[in-house]
Amino acid sequence: MEHSSEDRKKIIKRVMIFAGILVLIFILFLLLCKSVEISDSEAKEIIGKLQKFTVTEEKGDDDPEYIFKYNGEWQLEYMDENEFARIEDSRIPEIFSQALEEENLGLKAEFCYDFDKEDLNMFFNVDLPEGNLSSITYNLDKDEYTTIVNGERYGLADEFEDRLEGYNLKKILKSDVDHFISSLKANGLTYRDVSRLTYKSIKKNIGSLSEKSEKEKLHYDIDHFEGEMGYYISTSGGSEDSVSLEINDSGNGKINVTFKSITQSGVVSAQGKITGSNIVEADWNKAHFRLEWTEAGQVIVRRTGTTGYMDIDSFTENETYINNSYYQVG
């Protein structure tokens, strides 16, 4: 049976209307999922899981927010009208410094993963011939860059985008996001879990750190010390002599403090425990170490006895301060 031209037009029109309705239903479903407020029981469960492997901070005053820090690699930030993950990567400012041929970009070694828009935002403060550059954004869904210059949003010039791709920027950003999601998964959470939390739901359900059990408090202190200290490098007098310092949770409330001498191939692996808020005491052979994380963002390392390695002893001398990931001797 053959259909007339008019019949075919009617059939096509019906198919298009039906397809449009399906698309509309799907969009409404997504909006509904986004708008459904997380329940108190869900929020408490997610917050509880987060607090087991991150350091929790609450900021008040003019810009209140909750922060969950993970091992110096990323942190979740929840403010009244915005939620995002701040992900660290030291390669990012290096890539843009080379691509823009500028040293002082006002760019930190991080980007912000905006949950609402799937944007990866990198913030600048540098005057270029085109104007003041304040941000470059890569959108995961659209696979495209945009930039804000003099307060106006533009697409990224093809030539500059090609230059960034020469440094594999997209690959690096996506890899960092994948690592962030993997670390959530390893601790029983998903990206959807943390993206559904809000400042209000956290404030309502988080409780107080002081209400934690002694076991949970000890775990909190260990993660806090590890997360805040992260990984530090000491360089001696500007030469290539260096010592690395790592902090690890050995389990059962114990801490492992490892100093590695790059120049003398020496390793000091001191075993210890948390003896106070943000204080670790550790011993290795005839050396005793006391490490303290201060509110000023510094780590004070005090040593008694000797390790037998000159650069490690210099690194751990009394009142040694490590600040902003680098410590210069002399």
C-alpha positions as CSV (number, residue, x, y, z in Angstrom):
1,M,0.0,0.0,0.0
2,E,1.5,3.3,-1.1
3,H,1.2,6.5,0.9
4,S,0.5,9.8,-0.7
5,S,2.9,12.7,-0.3
6,E,0.4,14.3,2.1
7,D,0.2,11.1,4.2
8,R,4.0,10.9,4.4
9,K,4.2,14.5,5.6
10,K,1.7,13.7,8.3
11,I,3.6,10.6,9.4
12,I,6.9,12.6,9.5
13,K,5.2,15.4,11.5
14,R,3.9,12.9,14.0
15,V,7.3,11.3,14.4
16,M,8.9,14.7,15.0
17,I,6.3,15.7,17.5
18,F,6.8,12.4,19.4
19,A,10.6,12.8,19.4
20,G,10.2,16.4,20.6
21,I,8.0,15.2,23.5
22,L,10.6,12.5,24.4
23,V,13.4,15.1,24.5
24,L,11.2,17.4,26.6
25,I,10.4,14.6,29.1
26,F,14.2,13.8,29.3
27,I,15.1,17.4,30.0
28,L,12.3,17.7,32.6
29,F,13.6,14.5,34.2
30,L,17.1,15.9,34.5
31,L,15.8,19.2,35.9
32,L,13.7,17.3,38.4
33,C,16.7,15.1,39.5
34,K,18.7,18.3,40.0
35,S,16.1,20.1,41.9
36,V,15.1,17.3,44.3
37,E,16.6,18.4,47.6
38,I,18.8,15.8,49.3
39,S,17.3,14.1,52.3
40,D,18.7,14.5,55.8
41,S,19.5,10.8,56.0
42,E,21.4,10.9,52.7
43,A,23.3,14.0,53.6
44,K,24.4,12.6,57.0
45,E,25.6,9.4,55.3
46,I,27.6,11.2,52.7
47,I,29.1,13.7,55.2
48,G,30.0,10.8,57.5
49,K,31.9,9.0,54.7
50,L,33.6,12.2,53.7
51,Q,34.8,12.9,57.3
52,K,36.4,9.5,57.5
53,F,39.1,10.4,54.9
54,T,39.1,14.2,54.6
55,V,39.8,17.1,56.9
56,T,36.7,19.2,57.6
57,E,36.8,22.9,58.1
58,E,34.1,25.4,58.7
59,K,34.5,29.1,57.8
60,G,32.2,31.8,59.1
61,D,32.1,35.5,59.0
62,D,31.1,37.2,55.7
63,D,31.6,34.2,53.3
64,P,30.6,31.0,55.3
65,E,31.6,27.7,53.7
66,Y,32.4,24.1,54.5
67,I,35.6,22.6,53.2
68,F,36.6,18.9,53.0
69,K,40.3,18.5,52.3
70,Y,41.9,15.4,50.8
71,N,45.6,14.7,51.2
72,G,46.8,18.0,49.6
73,E,45.3,16.8,46.3
74,W,41.8,18.3,46.2
75,Q,39.2,19.9,48.4
76,L,35.4,20.2,48.2
77,E,34.0,23.6,48.9
78,Y,30.4,24.3,49.7
79,M,29.2,27.9,49.9
80,D,25.7,29.3,50.1
81,E,25.2,29.5,46.3
82,N,28.0,27.4,44.9
83,E,29.6,24.0,45.2
84,F,32.9,22.9,43.6
85,A,36.0,20.9,43.9
86,R,39.4,22.7,44.0
87,I,41.9,20.3,42.4
88,E,45.6,20.9,42.6
89,D,48.1,20.3,39.8
90,S,51.5,22.1,39.7
91,R,51.7,21.6,35.9
92,I,48.9,24.1,35.2
93,P,50.7,27.4,35.9
94,E,53.8,26.0,34.1
95,I,51.8,25.2,31.0
96,F,50.1,28.7,30.8
97,S,53.4,30.5,31.6
98,Q,55.0,28.8,28.6
99,A,51.9,29.2,26.4
100,L,51.4,32.9,27.2
101,E,55.1,33.6,27.6
102,E,54.3,35.3,30.9
103,E,55.7,34.5,34.4
104,N,53.3,36.4,36.7
105,L,49.9,35.2,35.8
106,G,48.2,35.3,39.2
107,L,47.4,31.7,38.6
108,K,47.6,29.1,41.4
109,A,48.5,25.4,40.8
110,E,44.9,24.4,40.7
111,F,41.6,24.5,38.9
112,C,38.0,24.6,40.2
113,Y,35.5,21.9,39.1
114,D,32.1,23.6,39.1
115,F,29.5,20.9,39.7
116,D,26.5,22.8,38.3
117,K,28.0,23.6,34.9
118,E,30.7,20.9,34.5
119,D,33.2,23.7,34.1
120,L,36.9,23.5,35.0
121,N,37.9,27.1,35.8
122,M,41.4,28.5,36.0
123,F,41.6,32.0,37.4
124,F,44.2,34.6,36.3
125,N,45.0,38.2,37.0
126,V,47.3,39.3,34.2
127,D,47.3,42.2,31.6
128,L,47.8,41.0,28.1
129,P,47.8,43.0,24.8
130,E,44.2,41.9,24.4
131,G,43.2,43.1,27.9
132,N,43.0,41.8,31.4
133,L,42.7,38.0,31.5
134,S,40.7,36.8,34.5
135,S,39.8,33.2,33.7
136,I,40.0,30.4,31.2
137,T,37.3,27.7,31.4
138,Y,37.2,24.2,29.9
139,N,33.7,22.7,29.8
140,L,33.7,18.9,30.0
141,D,30.3,18.3,28.3
142,K,30.9,20.7,25.4
143,D,34.6,20.0,25.1
144,E,35.4,23.6,24.6
145,Y,37.3,26.5,26.1
146,T,36.1,30.0,26.9
147,T,37.9,32.9,28.4
148,I,37.0,36.2,30.2
149,V,39.0,39.2,29.1
150,N,38.0,42.7,30.4
151,G,34.9,41.2,31.9
152,E,33.6,39.8,28.6
153,R,33.4,36.1,27.7
154,Y,35.0,34.9,24.4
155,G,35.9,31.7,22.7
156,L,39.5,30.8,22.8
157,A,41.5,31.6,19.7
158,D,42.3,28.5,17.6
159,E,46.0,29.3,17.6
160,F,46.2,29.5,21.4
161,E,44.0,26.4,21.8
162,D,46.4,24.5,19.6
163,R,49.3,25.7,21.7
164,L,47.6,24.5,24.9
165,E,46.9,21.1,23.3
166,G,50.7,20.9,22.5
167,Y,51.0,20.7,26.3
168,N,48.2,18.1,26.6
169,L,46.2,20.4,28.8
170,K,42.8,18.7,28.2
171,K,44.3,15.3,28.9
172,I,45.8,16.6,32.1
173,L,42.6,18.2,33.3
174,K,40.5,15.1,32.5
175,S,43.1,12.9,34.2
176,D,42.9,15.0,37.4
177,V,39.1,14.8,37.4
178,D,39.2,11.1,36.9
179,H,41.6,10.8,39.8
180,F,39.3,12.9,42.0
181,I,36.4,10.7,41.1
182,S,38.4,7.5,41.7
183,S,39.5,8.7,45.2
184,L,35.8,9.3,46.0
185,K,34.9,5.8,44.8
186,A,37.7,4.2,46.8
187,N,36.1,5.7,49.9
188,G,32.5,4.6,49.1
189,L,31.3,7.8,47.4
190,T,30.4,8.9,43.9
191,Y,30.6,12.2,42.1
192,R,26.8,12.4,42.3
193,D,27.0,12.0,46.1
194,V,29.2,15.0,46.7
195,S,27.7,17.2,43.9
196,R,24.2,16.8,45.6
197,L,25.4,18.2,48.9
198,T,24.8,21.9,49.6
199,Y,26.0,24.3,52.2
200,K,22.5,24.2,53.8
201,S,22.3,20.4,53.9
202,I,25.8,20.2,55.4
203,K,25.1,22.9,58.0
204,K,21.9,21.1,59.0
205,N,23.5,17.6,59.3
206,I,27.2,17.8,60.0
207,G,27.1,17.9,63.8
208,S,30.3,18.9,65.6
209,L,33.9,17.6,65.4
210,S,33.9,17.6,69.2
211,E,31.1,15.1,69.1
212,K,33.3,12.5,67.4
213,S,34.4,9.3,69.3
214,E,38.0,9.1,70.3
215,K,38.7,6.7,67.5
216,E,37.2,9.0,64.9
217,K,39.0,12.0,66.4
218,L,42.3,10.2,66.1
219,H,41.6,9.3,62.5
220,Y,40.6,12.9,61.9
221,D,43.9,14.2,63.4
222,I,46.0,11.7,61.3
223,D,44.2,12.7,58.1
224,H,44.5,16.4,59.0
225,F,48.2,16.1,59.5
226,E,48.7,14.2,56.3
227,G,46.4,16.4,54.3
228,E,47.8,19.7,55.5
229,M,51.5,18.7,55.2
230,G,51.3,16.8,52.0
231,Y,54.7,16.5,50.3
232,Y,57.6,19.0,50.9
233,I,61.0,19.5,49.2
234,S,64.0,21.0,50.9
235,T,66.8,22.5,48.8
236,S,70.2,23.4,50.3
237,G,71.6,26.8,49.4
238,G,70.0,26.8,46.0
239,S,71.9,23.7,44.9
240,E,70.4,20.4,43.8
241,D,70.9,18.9,47.3
242,S,67.4,17.9,48.5
243,V,65.5,16.0,51.0
244,S,61.9,14.8,50.7
245,L,59.5,14.4,53.6
246,E,56.4,12.2,53.6
247,I,53.8,11.6,56.2
248,N,51.7,8.3,56.1
249,D,49.1,6.7,58.3
250,S,50.5,3.3,59.4
251,G,47.2,2.2,60.9
252,N,46.2,1.6,64.5
253,G,46.8,5.2,65.3
254,K,50.5,5.2,64.2
255,I,52.3,7.5,61.9
256,N,55.3,7.0,59.6
257,V,57.5,10.0,59.0
258,T,60.0,9.4,56.1
259,F,62.9,11.6,55.2
260,K,64.7,10.7,51.9
261,S,68.1,12.1,51.1
262,I,68.4,12.5,47.4
263,T,72.2,13.4,47.5
264,Q,73.3,10.8,50.1
265,S,70.8,8.1,49.2
266,G,69.8,7.9,52.9
267,V,66.4,7.0,54.2
268,V,65.1,7.7,57.7
269,S,61.8,6.0,58.4
270,A,60.7,7.2,61.8
271,Q,57.7,5.6,63.6
272,G,55.5,7.6,65.8
273,K,52.1,8.7,66.8
274,I,49.9,11.8,67.3
275,T,50.5,13.2,70.8
276,G,48.4,16.3,70.6
277,S,46.3,18.3,68.2
278,N,48.4,18.4,65.0
279,I,51.6,17.2,66.7
280,V,53.5,14.0,65.8
281,E,56.4,12.5,67.8
282,A,58.5,9.9,66.0
283,D,61.7,8.0,66.6
284,W,64.4,6.4,64.4
285,N,67.6,4.9,65.9
286,K,69.1,7.7,68.0
287,A,67.1,10.5,66.5
288,H,63.8,11.8,67.9
289,F,61.5,14.1,65.8
290,R,58.7,16.4,66.7
291,L,56.5,17.8,63.9
292,E,53.9,20.4,64.5
293,W,51.4,21.9,62.1
294,T,50.7,25.5,63.0
295,E,47.7,27.7,62.3
296,A,50.0,30.0,60.4
297,G,50.3,27.3,57.7
298,Q,53.8,26.2,58.7
299,V,55.3,22.9,59.9
300,I,57.9,23.1,62.7
301,V,60.3,20.2,62.7
302,R,62.5,19.7,65.7
303,R,65.1,16.9,66.0
304,T,67.2,15.6,68.9
305,G,70.0,13.2,68.3
306,T,71.6,12.6,64.8
307,T,70.6,10.6,61.8
308,G,74.0,10.2,60.3
309,Y,73.0,12.1,57.2
310,M,74.2,15.7,57.0
311,D,71.5,17.0,54.8
312,I,68.7,15.3,56.7
313,D,70.1,16.7,60.0
314,S,70.3,20.1,58.4
315,F,66.7,19.8,57.2
316,T,65.4,18.7,60.6
317,E,67.4,21.1,62.8
318,N,65.6,22.8,65.6
319,E,63.0,25.4,64.6
320,T,63.0,24.3,61.0
321,Y,60.1,25.9,59.2
322,I,58.5,24.5,56.1
323,N,56.2,27.0,54.4
324,N,54.2,26.9,51.1
325,S,55.7,23.5,50.1
326,Y,59.3,24.8,50.0
327,Y,62.0,25.3,52.6
328,Q,65.3,27.0,51.8
329,V,68.4,26.2,54.0
330,G,70.7,29.1,54.6
